[in-house]
Amino acid sequence: METYRHDEATCPRCLAALYYGTKAEPSCWKVYYLCSDCDWEAMAGRVDRAAISHQDELWERAENLGERWVNSA
């Protein structure tokens, strides 16, 4: 899975940086968030394929799904 660092989100367990990536499914992409230090991982949600017209939109939506972990301290 290709991952990108979220500039503001931090791990709820250890406060390290979070990375996000997607896994393709037939009708959607599942968005996952991963900690850079511990083994914490969470599925943040899904992005419907029909709602995306360009790959950049997918990454923008995936990043937005991580807003719940901004300022998680």
C-alpha positions in Angstrom: 0.0 0.0 0.0 1.3 3.4 -1.0 1.2 5.8 2.0 1.4 9.5 2.6 2.1 11.4 5.8 -0.7 13.4 7.2 0.8 16.8 8.2 -1.2 17.2 11.4 -2.7 13.9 12.5 -1.0 12.1 15.4 -1.4 8.5 16.7 -3.9 8.3 19.5 -1.7 5.8 21.3 1.8 7.2 21.1 1.4 10.7 19.4 3.7 9.8 16.5 3.0 10.9 12.9 0.2 9.1 11.0 0.3 7.9 7.4 -2.7 7.1 5.2 -3.1 4.8 2.3 -5.9 3.1 0.3 -6.8 -0.4 -0.6 -8.9 -0.9 -3.8 -12.2 -2.7 -3.6 -14.6 -3.2 -6.5 -16.8 -0.3 -5.7 -14.7 1.8 -3.4 -11.3 2.5 -1.8 -10.8 1.6 1.8 -8.8 4.3 3.6 -6.4 3.2 6.4 -4.3 5.2 8.8 -1.1 3.8 10.2 1.2 5.0 12.9 4.9 5.6 12.1 6.1 4.2 15.4 3.8 1.7 17.0 1.5 -0.9 15.5 -1.7 1.2 15.6 -3.8 1.0 12.5 -7.4 2.0 11.8 -9.7 2.0 8.8 -10.8 5.6 8.5 -13.6 5.0 6.0 -14.4 4.4 2.4 -14.3 6.5 -0.7 -16.8 5.6 -3.4 -15.2 5.1 -6.9 -18.1 6.9 -8.6 -17.5 10.0 -6.5 -13.9 10.4 -7.8 -12.9 11.7 -11.2 -9.1 12.1 -10.6 -6.6 10.3 -8.3 -5.8 13.6 -6.5 -9.4 13.7 -5.3 -9.0 10.3 -3.7 -5.9 11.4 -1.8 -7.6 14.6 -0.7 -10.6 12.7 0.7 -8.4 10.2 2.3 -6.5 12.9 4.0 -9.7 14.6 5.2 -10.8 11.3 6.8 -7.8 11.7 9.2 -9.0 15.0 10.6 -10.4 13.1 13.6 -6.8 12.4 14.8 -5.6 16.0 14.5 -4.8 17.3 18.0 -5.6 13.9 19.5 -3.3 14.7 22.5 
